[in-house]
Amino acid sequence: MSFEVLNPGMLTLIQDIGRLGYQHIGVTTGGPMDEHAFLWANRLLNNPLSAAQLEITFGRLSLLAHSDTSIAITGADLGARINNQGVQPWQTYEIKQGDRIDFSMPVSGLRAYLAVSGGLRPPLKLGSCATVSREKLGGLDGQGSKLQTGDRIPLGTPRKTPRASVPYSEIPDYRKPLRLGVIPGYQYPHFPRSERTRFFSREYEVSQNIDRMGYRLAGAAIQCDLDGIISEGIAYGAIQIPADGQPIVLMKDRQTIGGYPKIGSLSALGAGQLAQRGPGASVSFYPVDVADAEARRMIFNRRLRDGAPGIGK
């Protein structure tokens, strides 16, 4: 059972929930840039939430099915088609042997997720198949390669799954201006009050300099009393402020240590929403505490657990 890659698109990677437990030796986590979309895709199919999927960035992916199965598509609307018939994200579809699945270019958002009933079955490295090209880990070859034309993606054994879709209230609108909560970090007091006010009262633009390591933003420069810090561990979603004052949000393939001061951090769900925005998108910030971020995650986890029409418990 497999999917054959007819066209790998601009950047299509195999991702599971991430390579956890190795940051202390310099190995980053990898994993899905948008956890919200990734987790819902597995939930729609009643897969384990960590099951491997395809993360499709910017589109142009084409697949040929060599077996019957069910799929779920979530995240960005990349103009998906099955046998040249347009389909919408955030729901499941039955796939027959010989069917073709195509993605074109972004309509809304940047990254789509394609989950398969039973999950993908690539080899594991350090307990994960998450693709981190810089570290040459994960993917079909175990060496961090993105998908290539002619690749065969092994699939797990499918289970019969009912037609299901994500509740409308859980589907983000990636075209809206983005406003994200920031949890202040322990270096926060080293940013003068005027600089904090500037950071939280201005809009920033997503620059051209974005990838799976980080998102560089353009806007009002922020200054810190610290010229630099001793390199230390970096959390997912941390907002570094380098010497030029332009914020950099650290994403899934971030380096494990760094020496720039950090004004705070986004939650995982917040960073995932940022990952769906491309150059030119607007983003602004407001301060939140850890309790608020935890409450939002608990609400998301509960909604994910309760499921949606057609999803079994």
Secondary structure, DSSP 8 states (H G I E B T S, - for coil): -EEEEEEE-SEEEEE-S--TT-GGGT------S-HHHHHHHHHHTT--TT--EEEEES--EEEEESS-EEEEEEEEE---EETTEE--SSEEEEE-TT-EEE--S-SEEEEEEEEETT-B----BTTB---BGGGTBBSTTSB-----TT-EEEB---------B--GGG---TTS-EEEEEEE-TTGGGS-HHHHHHHHHS-EEEEEEE-SSEEEEESS----S-S----EE--TTEEE--TT---EEE-TT--SEE-S-EEEE--HHHHHHHTT--TT-EEEEEE--HHHHHHHHHHHHHHHHH--TT---
